[in-house]
Amino acid sequence: MKDGWRSYHQEQKLSLQIRAILENYPDGSQILKELIQNADDAEATTVRFVLSKKRFSTTSLPDKRMDIHQGPALYAFNNAQFTEEDFDNITKLSDSSKMEDMQKTGKFGLGFCSVYHITDLPSFVSASKICIFDPHGEYLPEGNKGIQNDFLENKAVALAYPSLFEPFKLFDFTGTRSYPSTMFRLPLRTKKSVISDKIYKEEDILNLFKQIEEEGSSLLLFLKHVEEIELYVWDDTNLKLTYSLKIDNPAKVRDVRRGADNQSLSQLQERKEEKPTFINYEMNIRINSKATEKWRICNSIGNYKLIQFSQENSRNRIKLVPWGGVACRVSREKVQGKLFCTLSSPLETKLPIHINGYFELTNNRRDLWMGNDLQGKSLIRYQWNTKLFKNLIAFCYVELIGKIRKEVTENDLDYYYSLFPNTQTLDRKWHPLVDKTLKLLIDESAISEKSHSVSRWNHIMDTIFPGNAPTTVINYLRKYEIFVVFKVPDFVTEQFESLKFVSPTLVRNTLKKHNSVQLPFEQGLEILDYIGDLSHNLQDIRLVPLMDKTFGLFSSYSSTQYYVAPLEIKKLFDGKKNSFIDEKG
């Protein structure tokens, strides 16, 4: 520059940028989840994590300073190959083309940065390239912050640096042919750095593995491509598989789990239907090649209102993906419901199902964006979460309950009703979802009556609930096809207004309609006790208890008379027991 001008501008070191990003990406199993998410976006079907306890040679590395990274490491493998676009995207901290791709739920540059919780020198191989990142510029030649080499074009590189390639000789990588998969190597941090103060040890990785095992089968529920996750430990003697998850019915799942494409989004928006289209399926997940868990899943891209909101706000550089769903375990084992953004977040919902969607979370990814600053993008994010609940998740929830309803037996009714939301146990942040779900359930035949081989389902507002009526009364009403349900938990009925319950008035009206029928004496006495004494309207009801253990008719029009008399008098008219009232009754 001329006239005394010199370069003078604001900038931030790459290592400090990454440190700031790590503050918004939780440490722990979330690191592995980000790598699973990236693999799923790459359409991988297999993901493997390996704790390597091995120490490799340091004699032939591009820079002597790299030798401290030849020890224990975490490996992340997936069976999808990087594209040229992927090689480009991973170098961008926050401007990945994934932001524009509605079929991909991750944010490549940001999500990958989570690996810096563990390492200062991540490297990976894919296709014909080996890549190494060094944000500090401390370990690579000439202070480079990253290097890449095509080992097929430059065959001498593998011969010159065998110590660099040797740690990757795993899962069929040779360094002599194109690699159809992708494998990351993350050497464990052994000293504090600008990026992170945390030193990672082998037991820390084992703890991450333990967290993954605790999440179990739920890891696979809402992914679009990944079908298998495996954990390994690699020491000087062998590579040992320690845990595995695998979809047991992959062919059936594969065809339905891929979701909707952009063309179907536009088609649904044009139809302007309130009720979205659903993708329903069962997923069987085998754990450690032994136990199998069965899950029922319902996914959707939402209704036209959600799609329209997503497309209208895409110009604001906010990626709002209209996709989500719900899942429940097909067993009596209760699910501790969580919120998923493809993979589970730390947010527990206390719902009996898992819910998944492209939700807007707070910067630390530990809570929903609640809209404290209700303007601009903050308002859009808050509105988006609410619309996801009301225009997608609630519909999927009701659809899921409907699918279970078609398969439920009398012995499974407790399980069926356990899937209903319970407002009393939930935080207010979930109320928009539950309120919409309950509103939709009103229009469903969601309440069951089971009687011998007869099964009926009824709309909740057309159903009569027992309330405090005794079983004798309920059985009497059911005899005359009055729909009174058993086994509906109180928490279900307490969430709806203006429901119908068994009442003395209902029973009296039924007795009047069928007053020619003689009831068994003990049953009639219980019913009489329920409907009230003589101060109530008992006209035309056959429940006057008589000495012959039958009932006479309450009537002011009948010529038949009934008498109250001492026992001695009644004995004198032993053949006329049907004329005397049984006062004990």
C-alpha positions in Angstrom: 0.0 0.0 0.0 1.1 3.6 -0.7 1.3 6.8 1.2 2.0 5.2 4.6 -1.1 3.0 4.6 -0.7 -0.5 6.1 -3.1 -3.4 6.7 -5.1 -2.8 9.9 -8.3 -4.7 10.6 -10.2 -6.7 13.1 -9.7 -10.5 13.2 -10.0 -13.4 15.6 -7.7 -16.4 15.8 -9.2 -19.6 14.5 -8.5 -21.3 17.8 -10.5 -18.7 19.7 -13.4 -19.0 17.3 -13.5 -22.7 17.8 -13.3 -22.2 21.6 -16.4 -19.9 21.4 -18.2 -22.5 19.4 -17.5 -25.3 21.9 -19.2 -23.2 24.6 -22.5 -23.8 22.6 -21.8 -27.5 21.9 -22.0 -29.6 25.1 -19.2 -32.0 25.9 -20.1 -35.6 26.5 -22.0 -38.0 24.2 -23.3 -35.0 22.2 -19.9 -35.2 20.4 -20.6 -38.7 19.1 -24.1 -37.7 18.2 -22.9 -34.8 16.0 -20.7 -37.3 14.2 -23.6 -39.7 13.8 -25.7 -36.9 12.5 -23.1 -35.9 9.9 -22.8 -39.6 8.8 -26.6 -39.8 8.5 -26.6 -36.6 6.3 -24.0 -38.3 4.1 -26.4 -41.3 3.7 -24.1 -43.7 5.6 -25.8 -46.9 6.9 -23.0 -47.9 9.4 -21.3 -45.9 12.1 -18.5 -47.2 14.2 -16.6 -45.6 17.1 -13.3 -47.0 18.3 -11.2 -46.2 21.4 -7.6 -46.9 20.3 -5.2 -47.5 23.2 -2.4 -48.1 20.8 0.7 -46.0 20.4 2.1 -45.7 16.9 5.5 -45.0 15.5 6.7 -41.3 15.4 9.7 -41.8 13.1 8.1 -40.6 9.8 5.6 -37.7 10.2 5.3 -34.5 8.2 6.5 -32.6 11.3 8.3 -33.8 14.4 5.8 -31.9 16.6 3.0 -34.3 15.6 4.5 -37.1 17.6 2.5 -36.3 20.8 -0.7 -37.2 18.8 0.4 -40.7 17.9 -1.0 -42.2 21.1 -4.6 -43.0 22.3 -7.4 -41.7 20.0 -11.0 -41.8 19.2 -11.9 -43.1 15.8 -15.2 -42.3 14.0 -16.0 -44.4 11.0 -18.9 -44.3 8.6 -19.4 -46.2 5.3 -20.2 -43.1 3.1 -17.5 -41.4 1.0 -16.9 -37.7 1.1 -17.9 -35.7 -2.0 -16.0 -32.7 -3.2 -18.7 -30.6 -1.6 -18.2 -32.3 1.7 -14.4 -31.6 1.6 -15.3 -28.0 1.1 -18.0 -27.8 3.7 -16.0 -29.2 6.6 -13.5 -26.4 6.3 -16.3 -23.8 6.9 -17.2 -23.0 10.5 -20.7 -21.6 9.9 -21.4 -21.2 6.2 -21.9 -24.8 5.1 -24.0 -25.5 2.1 -26.0 -27.8 4.4 -27.7 -24.6 5.6 -29.4 -24.5 2.1 -30.2 -28.3 1.9 -33.6 -29.1 3.4 -32.8 -32.8 3.2 -29.9 -32.5 5.6 -30.6 -31.8 9.3 -27.0 -31.1 10.4 -24.8 -28.0 10.1 -21.6 -29.5 9.0 -19.0 -27.0 10.0 -20.5 -26.2 13.4 -21.3 -29.8 14.3 -17.8 -31.1 13.3 -16.3 -28.5 15.6 -17.6 -30.5 18.6 -14.6 -32.9 18.1 -12.3 -30.2 19.5 -13.7 -31.0 22.9 -11.5 -34.1 22.6 -8.6 -33.2 20.3 -6.4 -30.4 18.9 -5.3 -32.3 15.7 -8.3 -34.1 14.0 -7.5 -35.9 10.8 -9.5 -38.1 8.4 -9.3 -40.2 5.3 -12.0 -40.5 2.6 -11.9 -41.3 -1.1 -8.3 -40.7 -2.1 -7.5 -37.9 0.4 -6.0 -37.6 3.8 -6.7 -34.3 5.7 -5.4 -32.9 8.9 -6.6 -29.8 10.8 -4.4 -27.8 13.2 -6.3 -24.7 14.3 -3.5 -23.6 16.6 -0.9 -23.8 13.8 1.5 -25.6 16.2 1.9 -29.1 14.8 1.9 -29.0 11.0 4.7 -27.9 8.8 5.2 -24.1 8.3 2.5 -23.2 10.8 -0.3 -24.5 8.5 -3.7 -24.7 10.1 -4.7 -27.6 7.9 -3.2 -29.7 5.1 -4.6 -32.2 2.6 -3.0 -34.7 0.2 -4.3 -37.0 -2.5 -2.5 -40.2 -1.8 -3.4 -41.8 -5.1 -2.2 -38.9 -7.2 0.9 -38.5 -4.9 1.7 -42.2 -4.2 5.0 -41.2 -2.7 3.3 -39.5 0.3 2.3 -42.9 1.9 5.9 -44.1 1.4 7.4 -41.0 2.8 5.2 -40.9 5.9 4.2 -44.4 7.0 3.8 -43.3 10.6 1.1 -40.9 9.4 -0.8 -43.7 7.5 -0.3 -46.6 9.9 -2.9 -45.5 12.5 -5.6 -45.4 9.7 -5.1 -49.1 8.7 -8.4 -50.1 10.1 -11.8 -51.1 8.5 -10.2 -52.0 5.1 -8.2 -48.7 4.7 -4.9 -49.4 2.8 -3.7 -46.1 1.5 -3.2 -47.7 -1.9 -6.7 -47.5 -3.3 -9.7 -45.1 -3.1 -11.4 -45.5 0.3 -15.2 -45.9 -0.1 -15.8 -44.8 3.5 -14.8 -42.0 5.8 -12.7 -42.4 9.0 -11.8 -39.7 11.5 -9.0 -40.0 13.9 -9.1 -37.8 17.0 -6.0 -38.0 19.1 -6.8 -37.4 22.8 -5.7 -34.0 24.1 -2.8 -34.5 26.5 -2.3 -30.9 27.6 -4.3 -27.7 27.9 -4.6 -25.6 24.8 -6.2 -22.3 23.6 -9.2 -24.3 22.3 -9.9 -26.2 25.5 -8.5 -26.7 29.0 -9.8 -30.2 29.2 -7.4 -33.1 29.0 -9.1 -36.3 27.6 -8.2 -39.7 28.9 -9.1 -43.2 27.8 -11.6 -43.5 30.7 -13.3 -40.3 29.4 -14.0 -42.0 26.0 -15.2 -45.1 27.8 -17.6 -42.9 29.7 -18.9 -41.5 26.4 -19.4 -45.0 25.2 -21.4 -45.8 28.4 -23.6 -42.8 27.7 -24.3 -44.0 24.2 -25.2 -47.5 25.6 -27.6 -45.9 28.0 -29.4 -44.2 25.2 -29.6 -47.5 23.4 -32.1 -48.1 20.7 -33.4 -44.5 20.7 -30.3 -43.5 18.8 -31.6 -45.0 15.6 -35.3 -43.9 15.8 -35.3 -40.7 13.8 -32.2 -41.1 11.6 -32.9 -41.3 7.9 -30.1 -43.6 6.8 -28.0 -45.0 9.6 -29.0 -48.6 10.4 -26.1 -49.8 12.6 -23.9 -48.3 15.3 -21.0 -50.1 16.9 -18.5 -49.4 19.6 -15.0 -50.9 19.7 -11.9 -50.9 21.9 -8.5 -51.4 20.0 -5.4 -52.4 22.0 -2.1 -53.9 21.1 -3.6 -57.4 20.8 -7.0 -57.0 19.0 -10.0 -54.9 18.0 -12.9 -55.9 20.2 -16.6 -55.1 19.6 -18.1 -54.0 22.9 -21.6 -52.8 21.9 -23.8 -52.8 18.9 -27.2 -51.5 17.8 -28.7 -52.7 14.6 -32.1 -52.4 12.8 -33.4 -55.9 12.6 -35.8 -55.2 9.7 -33.7 -52.8 7.5 -35.4 -53.6 4.2 -38.8 -52.6 5.4 -37.5 -49.5 7.3 -35.3 -48.3 4.4 -38.1 -47.7 2.0 -40.2 -45.6 4.3 -37.7 -43.7 6.5 -36.1 -41.4 3.9 -38.9 -38.8 4.2 -40.2 -36.2 1.8 -38.3 -34.3 -0.8 -38.6 -30.7 -1.8 -41.1 -31.5 -4.6 -43.5 -33.1 -2.2 -43.3 -30.0 0.1 -44.5 -27.8 -2.7 -47.3 -30.3 -3.6 -48.5 -30.4 0.0 -48.5 -26.6 0.2 -50.6 -26.3 -2.9 -53.2 -28.8 -1.5 -53.6 -26.7 1.6 -54.7 -29.6 3.8 -54.9 -29.1 7.5 -54.1 -32.8 8.2 -50.6 -33.7 7.1 -49.5 -36.9 5.3 -47.9 -39.5 7.6 -45.2 -42.1 7.3 -45.9 -45.0 9.7 -43.7 -48.0 10.4 -42.3 -50.3 13.0 -38.6 -50.5 13.7 -37.1 -53.6 15.4 -33.7 -52.8 16.9 -31.3 -55.6 18.1 -28.9 -54.8 20.9 -25.7 -56.7 21.1 -27.1 -59.3 18.7 -29.4 -60.5 21.5 -32.4 -58.6 22.8 -34.7 -56.9 20.3 -36.8 -53.8 21.1 -39.8 -52.9 18.9 -40.7 -49.3 18.3 -43.7 -47.7 16.5 -42.8 -44.5 14.6 -44.8 -41.9 12.9 -43.1 -39.2 10.8 -44.5 -36.3 8.7 -43.5 -33.0 7.0 -46.4 -31.3 8.6 -49.3 -29.5 7.1 -49.4 -26.6 4.6 -49.2 -24.0 7.3 -45.9 -25.3 8.6 -44.5 -25.6 5.1 -45.6 -22.1 4.1 -44.0 -20.6 7.3 -40.7 -22.5 6.6 -40.5 -21.2 3.0 -41.5 -17.7 3.8 -38.7 -17.4 6.4 -35.9 -19.1 4.4 -34.9 -15.7 3.2 -33.9 -14.8 6.8 -31.1 -17.3 6.7 -32.8 -19.5 9.2 -33.0 -23.1 8.2 -36.5 -24.2 9.2 -36.9 -27.8 8.1 -40.6 -29.1 8.1 -39.9 -32.6 9.3 -40.6 -34.4 12.5 -42.3 -37.3 14.2 -43.0 -39.3 17.3 -42.0 -42.8 18.6 -43.2 -45.2 21.3 -41.9 -48.5 22.4 -44.2 -51.4 21.6 -44.1 -52.9 25.1 -45.3 -52.2 28.6 -41.9 -50.7 29.6 -42.4 -47.0 30.1 -40.5 -44.5 27.9 -39.0 -41.5 29.6 -39.9 -39.0 26.8 -37.2 -36.8 25.4 -37.0 -34.1 22.7 -35.0 -35.1 19.7 -33.4 -33.0 17.0 -32.9 -36.2 15.0 -30.8 -37.4 17.9 -31.8 -36.8 21.6 -31.2 -33.5 23.3 -30.8 -33.2 27.1 -34.4 -32.0 27.3 -36.8 -34.4 29.0 -40.5 -33.9 28.2 -42.1 -36.3 30.7 -44.3 -37.4 27.8 -44.8 -41.2 27.3 -43.3 -40.9 23.8 -40.2 -39.4 22.2 -40.8 -36.3 19.9 -38.5 -35.3 17.1 -38.3 -32.2 15.0 -36.0 -29.5 13.6 -36.5 -27.4 16.8 -34.8 -24.1 17.5 -32.7 -24.5 20.6 -30.9 -22.1 22.9 -27.3 -21.4 22.1 -26.1 -24.0 24.6 -28.5 -26.5 22.9 -30.0 -27.4 26.3 -33.5 -25.8 26.0 -36.1 -24.7 23.6 -35.9 -21.2 22.2 -38.6 -19.6 24.3 -38.6 -16.1 22.7 -37.5 -13.8 25.5 -36.6 -11.3 22.8 -39.8 -11.3 20.8 -38.5 -9.6 17.7 -36.6 -10.4 14.5 -35.1 -13.8 14.2 -35.8 -14.6 17.9 -39.5 -14.2 17.3 -39.3 -16.4 14.2 -37.5 -19.2 16.2 -40.1 -19.0 19.0 -43.0 -19.1 16.5 -41.4 -22.0 14.6 -41.2 -24.2 17.7 -44.9 -23.5 18.5 -45.9 -24.3 14.9 -43.9 -27.5 14.9 -45.9 -28.6 17.9 -49.3 -27.6 16.6 -49.0 -28.4 12.9 -46.8 -31.5 12.9 -46.0 -33.2 16.2 -49.5 -33.1 17.6 -50.9 -34.7 14.4 -48.2 -37.4 14.5 -49.0 -38.0 18.2 -52.7 -38.6 17.5 -51.8 -40.7 14.4 -49.5 -42.9 16.5 -52.2 -43.4 19.2 -54.6 -44.4 16.4 -52.2 -47.0 15.0 -51.7 -48.5 18.5 -55.5 -48.5 18.9 -56.0 -50.7 15.9 -53.8 -53.4 17.4 -54.6 -53.2 21.1 -56.3 -56.0 23.0 -58.3 -55.9 26.2 -55.2 -56.8 28.2 -53.3 -53.9 26.6 -55.7 -51.1 27.5 -53.5 -49.9 30.3 -50.6 -49.6 27.9 -52.8 -47.8 25.4 -54.0 -45.2 27.8 -50.5 -44.7 29.2 -49.6 -43.2 25.8 -52.0 -40.3 26.4 -50.3 -37.0 27.5 -50.8 -35.9 31.1 -50.8 -32.1 31.4 -50.5 -32.3 35.2 -47.0 -33.7 35.0 -45.6 -31.5 32.2 -43.7 -28.2 32.1 -45.6 -25.3 30.6 -43.3 -25.3 27.5 -45.0 -28.5 26.3 -48.6 -27.2 26.8 -49.0 -26.0 23.2 -48.2 -29.5 22.0 -50.5 -31.2 24.5 -53.4 -28.8 24.1 -53.4 -29.3 20.4 -53.1 -33.1 20.8 -56.1 -33.2 23.2 -58.1 -31.1 20.8 -57.4 -33.5 18.0 -58.2 -36.5 20.1 -61.7 -35.2 20.6 -62.4 -35.9 17.0 -61.0 -39.5 17.2 -62.7 -42.7 18.3 -60.2 -42.9 21.0 -62.0 -44.5 23.9 -62.5 -48.3 24.2 -65.3 -50.5 25.5 -64.3 -54.1 25.7 -67.0 -56.7 26.4 -66.3 -60.3 25.9 -65.6 -60.7 22.1 -67.2 -57.3 21.3 -65.0 -54.3 20.9 -66.2 -50.8 20.3 -64.4 -47.5 20.1 -66.2 -44.2 20.6 -65.5 -40.5 20.5 -64.6 -39.2 23.9 -67.4 -36.6 23.9 -70.0 -39.3 23.1 -68.7 -41.6 25.8 -70.2 -42.0 29.2 -67.7 -42.4 32.0 -68.5 -44.3 35.3 -67.6 -41.5 37.7 -68.3 -42.8 41.2 -71.1 -45.1 40.0 -70.7 -48.7 41.4 -70.0 -51.6 39.1 -73.6 -52.9 39.5 -75.0 -49.8 38.1 -72.5 -49.7 35.2 -73.3 -53.3 34.3 -77.0 -52.6 34.3 -76.6 -49.7 31.9 -74.3 -51.7 29.6 -77.0 -54.4 29.4 -79.1 -51.8 27.5 -76.2 -50.7 25.1 -75.5 -47.5 27.0 -71.8 -47.0 26.3 -70.1 -46.8 29.7 -66.3 -47.4 29.7 -64.1 -49.1 32.2 -60.3 -48.8 32.7 -60.0 -45.2 31.6 -57.5 -43.5 33.9 -58.6 -40.4 35.8 -55.7 -38.3 34.3 -57.3 -38.9 30.8 -60.8 -37.8 31.7 -59.6 -34.9 33.9 -58.0 -33.2 30.8 -61.3 -32.8 28.9 -64.2 -30.5 29.7 -68.0 -31.3 29.5 -67.6 -35.1 29.5 -70.6 -37.3 30.3 -70.7 -39.3 33.4 -73.1 -41.9 34.8 -75.7 -40.1 37.0 -78.7 -41.0 39.0 -80.9 -39.2 36.4 -79.4 -41.4 33.6 -80.1 -44.5 35.6 -83.7 -43.5 36.5 -84.5 -42.7 32.9 -83.2 -46.1 31.9 -85.2 -47.9 34.6 -88.4 -46.1 33.4 -87.8 -47.2 29.8 -87.4 -50.9 30.9 -89.8 -51.0 33.9 -91.3 -54.4 32.8 -88.0 -56.1 33.6 -87.5 -57.7 37.1 -84.0 -57.2 38.4 -82.1 -59.6 40.6 -83.0 -58.5 44.1 -79.5 -57.6 45.4 -78.7 -55.8 42.2 -81.9 -53.8 42.4 -81.2 -52.7 46.0 -77.8 -51.4 45.0 -79.3 -49.5 42.1 -82.0 -48.1 44.3 -79.5 -46.9 46.8 -77.6 -45.1 44.0 -80.5 -43.3 42.4 -81.8 -41.8 45.6 -84.7 -42.1 48.1 -88.4 -41.3 47.8 -87.7 -37.5 47.6 -86.5 -38.1 44.1 -88.7 -38.8 41.1 -89.1 -42.6 41.1 -92.4 -42.5 39.2 -92.7 -45.6 36.8 -89.6 -47.2 38.2 -89.8 -50.9 39.2 -87.8 -50.8 42.4 -90.2 -51.1 45.2 -88.5 -53.9 47.3 -91.1 -56.6 48.2 -91.0 -59.5 50.7 -90.9 -62.1 47.9 -87.6 -60.6 46.7 -89.1 -59.0 43.6 -89.8 -55.3 42.9 -93.0 -53.5 42.5 -93.6 -50.4 40.4 -93.5 -46.9 41.8 -96.7 -45.4 40.4 -99.4 -43.0 41.4 -101.7 -44.3 38.7 -101.7 -48.0 39.4 -104.4 -49.7 41.5 -101.8 -52.0 43.0 -101.0 -51.1 46.6 -98.0 -52.1 48.8 -98.1 -52.2 52.6 -95.8 -51.6 55.4 -96.6 -53.8 58.4 -95.0 -55.5 61.4 -93.4 -58.9 60.8 -96.3 -60.6 62.8 -98.9 -59.2 60.4 -96.8 -60.2 57.3 -96.7 -63.8 58.6 -100.4 -63.9 58.6 -100.4 -63.1 54.9 -97.5 -65.4 53.9 -99.0 -66.1 50.5 -99.2 -62.4 49.8 -95.5 -61.5 50.2 -95.7 -59.5 46.9 -98.0 -57.0 48.6 -95.7 -56.2 51.5 -92.6 -53.9 51.3 -89.3 -55.5 52.4 -88.2 -52.8 54.9 -84.8 -54.4 55.4 -84.2 -53.9 51.7 
